[in-house]
Amino acid sequence: MTLKTHKDLIVWRKAVALATRIYKLTGSFASFDRQSLSHQMCRCAVSVASNIAEGAARGSRPEYIRFLDIARGSLSELETQIYICTDLELIRADTQIHEDVAEVGRLLTAMIRRLREHRDKARGFQTPQRPLTSQ
């Protein structure tokens, strides 16, 4: 399958779903919480998906990687805010949201790593191989 736009990326789809869940989850916060922490959480969640899309639309691999790095930073902010909300008992500890964040993080990390490897190969660098360990 050939990727045509960011909408073809699983990581983008998962990030959009995560943002939607964050909006729904924070919609039940009290008015004071909604105006502060929930607003920041929604901004971070939207930033993840938006930066994936913007990076994919850029014409160069270095810019794509840079926007994916920004998305990863926004995801880390969101993860921190979710932990704070969990500690404040605004979000139940047993919600799936922690796993959703982790999944988007794994996908982003893998994509960044793959793009950096391709960039390095294009520059003539060889990725160092890990030594085999005996058991």
C-alpha positions in Angstrom: 0.0 0.0 0.0 1.4 3.4 -1.0 0.9 6.2 1.5 -0.6 9.3 -0.1 -1.4 11.6 2.8 -1.2 11.7 6.6 -4.7 10.2 6.7 -3.2 6.9 5.5 -0.9 6.7 8.6 -2.0 4.5 11.5 -0.2 6.7 13.9 -2.2 9.8 12.7 -5.5 7.9 13.0 -4.7 6.7 16.5 -3.6 10.3 17.5 -7.0 11.6 16.2 -8.8 9.0 18.2 -6.8 9.8 21.3 -7.6 13.6 20.9 -11.3 12.7 20.6 -11.1 10.5 23.8 -9.3 13.4 25.6 -12.1 15.8 24.7 -14.8 13.4 25.9 -12.9 12.5 29.0 -12.2 16.1 30.1 -15.8 17.2 29.2 -16.9 15.8 32.6 -14.4 17.8 34.6 -15.7 20.5 36.9 -15.8 24.0 35.5 -12.5 25.2 37.2 -10.7 22.0 36.1 -12.1 22.4 32.6 -10.8 25.9 32.2 -7.2 25.0 33.2 -5.9 21.5 33.0 -8.5 20.0 30.6 -7.9 22.9 28.2 -4.2 22.2 28.2 -4.8 18.5 27.7 -7.0 19.1 24.7 -4.4 21.4 23.2 -1.7 18.8 23.6 -3.8 16.0 22.2 -4.7 18.1 19.1 -1.1 19.1 18.8 0.0 15.4 18.5 -2.3 14.7 15.5 -1.7 18.1 13.9 2.0 17.9 14.0 2.0 14.4 12.4 -0.2 15.8 9.6 1.9 18.9 9.2 5.1 16.9 9.1 3.7 14.5 6.5 2.8 17.5 4.3 6.3 18.9 4.4 8.5 18.3 1.5 11.6 17.1 3.3 12.5 14.2 5.6 14.3 16.4 8.1 11.2 18.6 8.5 9.0 15.5 8.8 11.2 14.2 11.6 11.2 17.6 13.3 7.4 17.7 13.4 7.2 14.1 14.6 9.6 15.1 17.4 7.3 18.0 18.3 4.3 15.5 18.3 6.3 13.2 20.6 6.9 16.1 23.0 3.2 17.1 23.0 2.4 13.4 23.7 4.8 13.4 26.7 3.1 16.6 28.0 -0.3 14.9 27.6 0.9 11.8 29.4 2.1 13.9 32.3 -1.2 15.7 32.5 -3.1 12.4 32.5 -1.0 11.2 35.5 -1.8 14.5 37.3 -5.5 14.0 36.6 -5.3 10.4 37.8 -3.6 11.6 41.1 -6.3 14.2 41.5 -8.9 11.5 40.8 -10.3 13.4 37.9 -9.6 10.4 35.7 -9.9 6.8 36.9 -6.7 4.9 37.1 -8.2 1.9 35.3 -9.1 3.8 32.1 -7.7 2.7 28.8 -6.3 6.2 28.2 -2.8 5.3 29.5 -2.6 2.4 27.0 -3.8 4.7 24.2 -1.1 7.2 24.9 1.5 4.4 25.1 0.4 3.0 21.8 0.6 6.4 20.0 4.1 6.8 21.6 5.3 3.5 20.4 4.1 4.2 16.9 5.6 7.7 16.8 9.0 6.4 18.2 9.1 3.7 15.6 8.3 6.1 12.8 10.9 8.6 13.9 13.5 5.8 14.2 12.7 4.5 10.7 12.8 8.0 9.1 16.2 8.7 10.8 17.6 5.4 9.6 16.5 6.2 6.0 17.9 9.7 6.3 21.2 8.3 7.5 21.4 5.7 4.7 20.7 8.4 2.2 23.7 10.3 3.6 25.9 7.2 3.4 25.9 6.4 7.1 25.6 2.9 8.3 23.4 2.1 11.3 25.5 0.4 13.9 24.6 -3.2 14.5 24.0 -4.4 18.0 26.4 -7.1 19.0 24.9 -10.6 19.4 24.8 -11.8 22.9 25.2 -15.4 23.9 22.7 -16.8 26.4 
